[in-house]
Amino acid sequence: MSEEIDPTVNIGKPYKRGMLPYGGATQRGKVAFVVTKEEFDDKMKRLKSIQW
């Protein structure tokens, strides 16, 4: 199994494709905000619980 890399280490670095696996934001070509796996999983769990 592949090793899980913490996406928060990319904050402030120039953006390259694949640096934000769970989402985030860039500003002026640099990573400004990242979504961690825990935040992503929590949000997906809440969204899946919504009854349409």
N, C-alpha and C positions, 0 to 999 in steps of 0.2 A: 504494500500500500504506500502511496506517495506521502511524503512528509507535509504536514499542514504548516504553511508560512503565515505569520501574523501580518495582515495587510497594513497595520498602523505604522510599520517601519517605513512605508513609502511616503508619508506625509512630508511635504516640502520638496520632494524629488520631481524631476521632469517626468511628465506622464508618458507611459508607453502602454500599448495595448496589453490587457491582461493583468494590470496592476491592481485593479479594483474588482476582484471576483464576486463580491457581494454587493457592490454599488459604492457610490461615493460622489465626489464632486471635484472638479478642477477649476483653477483660476489662473489665467495667464499662462497656461501650459504646465502648471505644477499641480500636484495633488494637494487639495486643500482640506478634504474631509473623506474619511473612509467608514464603511459599514463593516462591523466585525461579524463573524459567523454567528455568534450568539445573538446579536441584534437582528440579523437576517432571519434566523430560525424562529425567534420570538415573534417577529412580525408575521411571518408566514403561518405560524400556528394560530395567531389571532385572526388572520384573514380567512383561514380555512374553517374557523369556528362560526363564521357568519352564515346565517340561514337565509338563502335567497328566496 
